[in-house]
Amino acid sequence: MKSSVLGPEAAGSPFWNRRTETMPRAQLDALHLQRLQALAHHAYDHTAFYRRKFDAAGIKPSDIHSLDDWKRKVPLTDKSEFIQLQQERPPYGDTLALPPEFVAHHCETSGTTGIPLAIPYSMLDTVRYGESWVYGFWGLGIRPSDTMYFAFSWGNFAGFWSAYWGARRLGCRVISGGGLDTKGHIQAIQRMKPTVLISTPTFALRIAAVAAEMGVDLSQSSIKYTYHAGEPGPTALPGMREQIEKAWGAKAGELLGIAEVDAMAPGCPLGDGVHVNEMNVFSWSLDPDTNRETAPGEMGENIVSGYANTAQPLLNYRTHDIVRRRDSCACGRTWVKFEGAVLGRTDFMVTVRGTNVYQTAVENILSQIEGVSMHYELVLTHSDGNDAMTVRFEPEPSMAPEQWPRIAADASDRIHKALHVRLEVVPVAPQSLPRFELKTKRIVDQRPKELRRALDR
């Protein structure tokens, strides 16, 4: 159904599903408990992996009577466990909870930091996964009459396949840019006149930069909205949102997803964080050092259990994402909110002279400094028993080389003021750092292998 035949009240509503997005907390929690109990039985009854986990912990699904029971009794799981089992018995190990003939789509994580995780989806899984995107699309203002352009190579990576499922669920027209180079994307957008760009945030800026070199002003194009995932974007980095919206003359949005779990947290319409889709995910946070639950307003590691993946269930799954949870939001949604999306990673953290430094904290500062482009990397080294982080960045092309030291000094000073640690900041020549169409790799870990932690995505 196209928006042209939607009633004014429906078309103008900020909610895709007002009933679920504004459900009182008591009702949400009661629904979570019912679904978690069913999920535990499904996983225990159909996978040897979860039977071993539950039996080793000395519990049965019938022992779960409250959300506290879920958090305290159900064992934590980690991506490394699934990858190991999949390597031993490809493609899915003994974690598949449906007969193989029910697997309708095979995807994988991006594998940018190691061995990709294989992800099976049933047909129902793809529909529910797609709907998670729709909450964010709708909240930003995208409607069924819009046309989405996917600046994405259609491989096995789950991220933007699920965005495609979302476009189908909403009813938008889809244009695939698969196989085109950056100039090809620009020409396709000029020719086909889509209204929505779907890409990683850094690739949106890359397209705009190449367009400027071609003499094309994308702020005057047909694009009205840009929507992003795969790396920190507009809700996590206000400076990036400003750059994208200026370059494209469009409104920028973002979704926080975990390929193997769900497109789990569509962006808040206020632009300052994301809301967990509590129809598809139960989420809580713990202190990664003590494994104790953290309170709202405190930073902790996000632990999720997903209802959208019935083929390979994930229970009390460690995301390694550091988040700050809030239980209310001025937008009217009652779903849990993560301020600034992901604030860091348990495995992206280094301790520099006694100070914990997270990747996203540095990125947020860099995005606000005039003269610093969105092309930078954080180089990790280790000497004399201490980790060190060096920031290497490309200045904006408009900045003359004699201005680069001033920009670097400004960045170093701001990082020192905000994070209470001084990092070396080094300018490098424009176009010297690698470009990526999918996830941009920001971390360059040059520490000895034994000092590195495996990055999950």
Residue pairs with C-beta under 8 A, 6 or more apart in sequence:
1 144
1 171
2 144
2 145
2 171
3 11
3 143
3 144
3 145
4 145
6 143
6 144
11 143
14 138
14 139
14 269
14 331
14 332
15 21
15 22
15 138
15 139
15 332
15 333
16 134
16 135
16 137
16 138
16 139
17 135
20 278
20 279
21 135
21 275
21 332
21 333
21 334
21 335
22 332
22 333
22 334
23 31
23 278
23 334
24 334
25 327
25 334
28 278
28 334
28 335
29 67
32 67
32 278
32 282
33 64
33 66
33 67
33 70
35 282
35 307
36 64
36 67
36 70
36 282
36 305
37 61
37 64
39 305
39 307
39 313
39 315
40 54
40 61
40 64
40 74
40 315
41 61
42 97
42 310
42 313
43 50
43 97
43 313
43 315
44 50
44 51
44 54
44 60
44 61
46 97
46 98
47 94
47 95
47 96
47 97
47 313
48 94
49 81
49 85
49 93
49 94
49 95
50 95
50 313
50 315
53 75
53 77
54 60
54 61
54 74
54 75
56 75
57 73
57 74
57 75
59 73
59 74
63 69
63 73
64 70
64 73
64 74
67 282
70 282
70 305
70 316
71 284
71 293
71 303
71 316
74 315
74 316
75 315
75 316
76 291
76 303
76 316
76 317
76 318
77 314
77 315
77 316
77 317
77 318
78 317
78 318
79 109
79 117
79 260
79 317
79 318
79 456
80 454
82 93
82 95
82 117
82 260
82 312
83 115
83 117
84 93
85 92
85 93
85 94
85 95
86 92
86 93
86 95
86 117
86 118
87 93
87 115
90 118
91 106
91 118
91 120
92 118
92 120
92 312
95 312
95 313
96 103
96 120
96 311
96 312
97 310
97 311
97 312
97 313
98 120
98 122
98 310
98 311
102 122
102 123
102 311
103 120
103 121
103 122
103 311
104 121
104 122
104 123
104 125
104 126
105 120
105 121
105 123
105 125
105 126
105 161
106 118
106 119
106 120
106 121
106 156
107 118
107 119
107 121
107 156
107 157
107 158
107 161
107 259
108 116
108 117
108 118
108 119
108 156
108 157
108 158
108 259
109 116
109 117
109 119
109 157
109 158
109 259
109 260
109 457
110 116
110 157
110 159
110 230
110 259
110 438
110 439
110 457
112 438
112 439
112 441
112 457
113 454
113 455
113 456
113 457
114 454
114 455
116 156
117 259
117 260
119 158
119 259
119 260
119 309
119 312
120 311
120 312
121 129
121 309
121 311
122 310
122 311
124 310
125 308
125 309
125 310
125 311
126 162
126 165
127 165
127 169
128 262
128 280
128 307
128 308
129 162
129 165
129 166
129 262
129 263
129 280
129 308
129 309
130 162
130 164
130 165
130 166
130 167
130 168
130 169
130 263
131 166
131 169
131 279
131 280
132 162
132 166
132 255
132 257
132 262
132 263
132 264
132 266
132 277
132 280
132 308
133 162
133 163
133 165
133 166
133 167
133 169
133 170
133 255
133 263
133 266
134 166
134 169
134 170
135 266
135 275
135 277
136 227
136 253
136 254
136 255
136 266
136 267
137 166
137 167
137 170
137 227
137 253
137 266
138 170
139 253
139 266
139 267
139 268
139 269
139 331
140 225
140 227
140 251
140 253
140 267
140 269
141 224
141 225
141 251
142 170
142 172
142 196
142 225
142 227
143 170
144 170
144 171
144 172
145 172
146 172
146 173
146 194
146 195
146 196
146 224
146 225
147 172
147 173
147 174
147 175
147 192
147 193
147 194
147 195
147 196
148 167
148 172
148 173
148 174
148 175
148 194
148 195
148 196
148 197
148 198
149 175
149 177
149 185
149 188
149 189
149 192
149 194
149 196
149 197
149 198
149 223
150 160
150 163
150 164
150 174
150 175
150 176
150 177
150 178
150 198
150 199
151 177
151 185
151 197
151 198
151 199
151 203
151 204
151 207
151 437
152 160
152 176
152 177
152 178
152 198
152 199
152 437
152 438
153 178
153 179
153 437
153 438
154 161
154 176
154 178
157 259
157 438
158 259
158 260
159 229
159 230
159 257
159 259
159 438
160 198
160 229
160 230
162 257
162 259
162 263
163 198
163 227
163 229
163 255
163 263
164 174
166 263
167 174
167 198
168 174
172 196
173 194
175 188
175 192
175 194
177 184
177 185
177 188
180 188
182 206
182 207
182 210
182 437
183 210
183 214
185 207
186 207
186 210
186 211
186 214
186 216
186 218
189 197
189 218
189 221
189 222
189 223
190 216
190 221
193 221
193 222
194 222
194 223
195 222
195 223
195 224
195 225
196 223
196 224
196 225
196 226
196 227
197 204
197 207
197 223
197 225
197 226
197 227
197 248
197 250
198 226
198 227
198 228
199 207
199 226
199 228
200 228
200 229
200 230
200 231
200 233
200 436
200 437
200 438
200 439
200 440
201 228
201 230
201 231
201 232
201 233
201 234
201 237
201 240
201 244
201 252
201 254
202 231
202 374
202 375
202 436
202 440
203 436
203 437
203 438
203 440
204 226
204 228
204 244
204 247
204 248
204 252
205 240
205 243
205 244
205 247
205 374
206 435
206 437
207 218
208 218
208 244
208 247
208 248
209 247
211 217
211 218
218 247
218 248
218 249
219 246
219 247
219 248
219 249
219 250
220 249
221 248
221 249
223 248
223 249
223 250
224 250
224 251
225 250
225 251
225 252
225 253
226 244
226 245
226 248
226 250
226 251
226 252
226 253
227 252
227 253
227 254
227 255
228 234
228 244
228 252
228 253
228 254
228 255
229 254
229 255
229 256
229 257
229 263
230 438
230 439
231 439
231 440
231 442
232 240
232 341
232 342
232 360
232 363
233 240
233 241
233 244
233 252
233 254
233 341
234 240
234 241
234 244
234 245
234 252
234 253
234 254
234 267
234 271
235 241
235 253
235 254
235 256
235 267
235 268
235 271
235 272
235 273
235 274
235 340
235 341
236 254
236 340
236 341
236 342
236 343
236 360
236 363
236 364
237 360
237 363
237 364
237 367
238 364
238 367
238 368
239 364
239 366
239 367
239 368
239 369
240 367
240 374
241 252
241 271
243 367
243 374
244 250
244 252
245 251
245 252
253 267
253 271
254 267
254 274
254 341
255 263
255 265
255 266
255 267
255 274
256 264
256 265
256 267
256 274
256 338
256 341
256 342
257 263
257 264
257 265
258 264
258 304
258 319
258 457
259 457
260 309
260 312
260 314
260 317
261 281
261 304
261 306
261 308
261 309
261 314
261 317
261 319
262 277
262 280
262 281
262 306
262 307
262 308
262 309
263 277
264 276
264 277
264 280
264 281
264 283
264 304
264 306
265 274
265 275
265 276
265 277
265 281
265 338
265 341
266 274
266 275
266 277
267 273
267 274
267 275
267 341
268 274
268 275
268 329
268 331
268 333
268 337
269 331
270 329
270 330
270 331
272 339
272 340
273 326
273 329
273 337
273 338
273 339
273 340
273 341
274 337
274 338
274 341
275 329
275 331
275 333
275 335
275 336
275 337
275 338
276 283
276 335
276 336
276 337
276 338
277 335
278 335
278 336
279 307
280 306
280 307
280 308
281 304
281 305
281 306
281 307
281 308
282 304
282 305
282 307
283 302
283 303
283 304
283 305
283 325
283 336
284 293
284 303
285 293
285 294
285 298
285 299
285 300
285 301
285 302
285 303
285 323
285 325
286 292
286 293
286 294
286 300
286 301
286 303
287 293
287 294
287 300
287 301
288 300
288 301
288 346
293 300
294 300
294 325
296 325
296 326
296 327
297 324
297 325
297 326
298 324
298 325
299 322
299 323
299 324
299 343
300 322
300 323
300 325
301 318
301 319
301 320
301 321
301 322
301 323
301 346
302 319
302 321
302 322
302 323
302 338
302 342
303 316
303 317
303 318
303 319
304 314
304 317
304 319
305 314
305 315
305 316
305 317
306 313
306 314
306 317
319 456
320 345
320 346
320 347
320 456
321 342
321 344
321 345
321 346
322 342
322 343
322 344
322 345
322 346
322 349
322 358
323 338
323 339
323 341
323 342
323 343
324 338
324 339
324 340
324 343
325 336
325 337
325 338
326 336
326 337
326 338
326 339
327 336
327 337
328 334
328 337
329 337
340 360
340 364
342 360
343 358
343 360
343 361
344 358
344 359
344 360
344 361
345 358
345 359
345 360
345 455
345 456
346 453
347 453
347 454
347 455
347 456
348 358
348 359
348 360
348 443
348 455
349 356
349 357
349 358
349 359
350 356
350 357
350 380
350 387
350 388
350 389
351 357
351 386
351 387
352 386
352 387
352 388
352 389
352 421
352 423
353 386
353 421
355 419
355 420
355 421
357 389
357 419
357 421
357 423
359 378
359 442
359 443
361 418
361 419
362 378
362 389
362 391
362 415
362 419
362 423
363 376
363 442
365 411
365 414
365 415
365 418
365 419
366 372
366 376
366 391
366 393
366 411
367 374
368 414
369 407
369 410
369 411
369 414
370 407
371 395
371 396
371 399
371 403
371 407
371 410
372 393
372 395
372 396
372 407
372 411
373 393
373 394
373 395
373 396
373 397
373 430
375 393
375 394
375 430
375 433
375 435
376 391
376 392
376 393
376 394
376 433
376 442
377 391
377 392
377 393
377 433
377 441
377 442
377 443
377 444
378 389
378 390
378 391
378 392
378 442
378 443
378 444
379 389
379 390
379 391
379 392
379 444
379 446
380 387
380 388
380 389
380 443
380 444
380 445
380 446
380 447
381 387
381 388
381 389
381 390
381 446
381 447
382 388
382 447
382 448
382 451
387 447
387 451
388 424
389 423
390 423
390 424
390 425
390 426
391 411
391 415
391 423
391 424
391 425
391 426
392 426
392 427
392 428
392 433
393 408
393 411
393 425
393 426
393 427
393 428
394 427
394 428
394 429
394 430
394 431
394 432
394 433
395 403
395 404
395 407
395 427
395 430
397 430
399 407
404 427
405 427
407 427
408 425
408 426
408 427
409 425
411 425
412 422
412 423
412 424
412 425
415 421
415 422
415 423
415 425
416 422
416 423
434 441
439 457
443 455
445 452
